[in-house]
Amino acid sequence: MTETTLGLVVARYYASIAEAMEESAREAVAERGAAVAQTVDVPGAYDAPLAADRLARRDDIDAVAVVGTIVSGDTDHDQVIGHAVATKLVDVSLDRDTPVTFGVSGPGQSGAEARERAEKGAEAATAAVDLAEGLPAPEVAA
């Protein structure tokens, strides 16, 4: 079996949290004997679907893990962002027939809660490897 390769999208808006999430994702990938083929940094979670789509188009990438955080503010903006990102990442996964995992913590959390959830990076990376290795190959029409 060949080594599973992932694309990793890191939303950097909350830089210290993003770094911890990226580190936990990379550790999880290494523990599984997989590799990160490319990391794409994006400004925030809202920007992740395009980067995930670009990575999912590549033949050398088996799955994409997206990590980042969305923190609550004074409005419902975090809810809007979270819903939009989750919906579009599902679309990328289905449109490209490539697993795309959602390791974005939030919405509805404080900055302190987000820092406590840095392991979501590892969870997203592990899920991406699991899907890449566990999904059956698509059937080809005759």
C-alpha positions in Angstrom: 0.0 0.0 0.0 1.3 3.4 -0.9 1.7 6.2 1.7 -1.4 8.2 2.2 -0.9 11.9 1.4 -2.9 14.8 2.7 -3.3 18.4 1.8 -3.5 20.6 4.9 -5.3 24.0 4.9 -4.6 26.2 7.9 -6.7 29.2 8.6 -4.3 31.7 10.3 -6.7 34.4 11.7 -6.0 33.4 15.2 -2.3 32.6 14.6 -1.3 31.0 17.9 -4.3 28.7 17.9 -3.7 27.9 14.2 -0.1 27.0 14.9 -1.1 24.6 17.7 -3.8 23.0 15.5 -1.3 22.6 12.6 1.3 21.0 14.9 -1.3 18.6 16.3 -2.4 17.7 12.8 1.1 17.1 11.6 1.9 14.9 14.7 -1.3 12.8 14.0 -0.4 12.4 10.3 3.1 11.2 11.2 1.8 8.8 13.8 -0.4 7.2 11.1 2.5 6.8 8.7 1.0 9.3 6.3 2.5 12.5 4.9 1.4 16.1 4.3 2.1 16.8 0.6 1.3 20.5 0.8 0.1 23.0 3.4 -1.8 26.0 2.2 -2.2 28.9 4.7 -5.3 31.1 4.3 -6.2 34.3 6.2 -9.3 32.9 7.9 -11.7 30.0 8.0 -14.0 31.6 5.4 -11.1 31.4 2.9 -10.5 27.6 3.4 -13.0 26.1 0.8 -11.1 27.5 -2.2 -7.7 26.2 -0.9 -9.3 22.9 -0.1 -10.7 22.6 -3.6 -7.3 23.4 -5.2 -5.7 20.7 -3.1 -8.5 18.2 -3.7 -8.0 18.5 -7.5 -4.4 17.2 -7.2 -3.8 13.6 -8.1 -1.1 13.2 -5.4 -3.4 14.2 -2.6 -5.7 11.5 -1.1 -7.6 13.7 1.4 -7.6 17.3 2.7 -7.8 18.4 6.4 -8.9 21.9 7.2 -7.9 23.4 10.5 -8.7 26.8 12.1 -11.0 28.4 14.6 -14.0 30.7 14.7 -14.5 32.8 17.8 -17.7 34.5 18.9 -18.0 38.2 18.8 -20.8 40.8 19.4 -22.9 39.6 16.4 -23.9 36.3 14.8 -21.0 36.7 12.3 -19.3 33.6 13.7 -22.4 31.5 13.0 -22.7 32.7 9.4 -19.0 32.0 8.8 -19.2 28.5 10.4 -22.2 27.5 8.4 -20.8 28.8 5.1 -17.5 27.1 5.6 -18.9 23.8 6.6 -21.4 23.7 3.7 -18.7 24.6 1.1 -16.2 22.1 2.4 -18.9 19.3 2.1 -19.4 20.6 -1.5 -15.7 20.3 -2.3 -15.5 16.8 -0.9 -18.5 15.6 -3.0 -17.6 17.5 -6.1 -14.0 16.3 -6.1 -14.7 12.8 -4.7 -12.0 13.5 -2.2 -12.4 13.4 1.6 -12.3 16.9 3.1 -12.4 17.0 6.9 -13.6 19.9 9.1 -11.1 20.7 11.9 -12.4 24.2 12.5 -13.4 24.7 16.1 -16.3 27.0 16.7 -18.5 28.9 16.2 -20.0 29.8 19.5 -16.8 29.8 21.5 -14.5 32.2 23.3 -10.8 32.6 22.5 -10.0 30.6 25.7 -12.2 27.8 24.6 -10.6 27.8 21.2 -7.1 27.5 22.7 -8.4 24.4 24.6 -9.5 22.8 21.4 -6.2 22.8 19.5 -6.4 19.0 19.4 -9.1 19.4 16.7 -6.2 19.6 14.3 -5.2 16.1 15.1 -8.8 14.9 14.9 -9.3 16.4 11.5 -6.0 14.9 10.2 -6.8 11.4 11.7 -10.3 11.5 10.1 -8.8 12.5 6.7 -6.3 9.5 6.9 -9.1 7.2 8.0 -11.3 8.2 5.1 -8.6 8.1 2.5 -7.6 4.6 3.6 -11.1 3.3 4.4 -13.4 4.5 1.6 -14.0 2.0 -1.2 -12.8 3.0 -4.7 -15.6 4.5 -6.8 -17.1 2.2 -9.3 -16.4 3.0 -12.9 -19.3 2.7 -15.2 -18.8 0.2 -18.0 
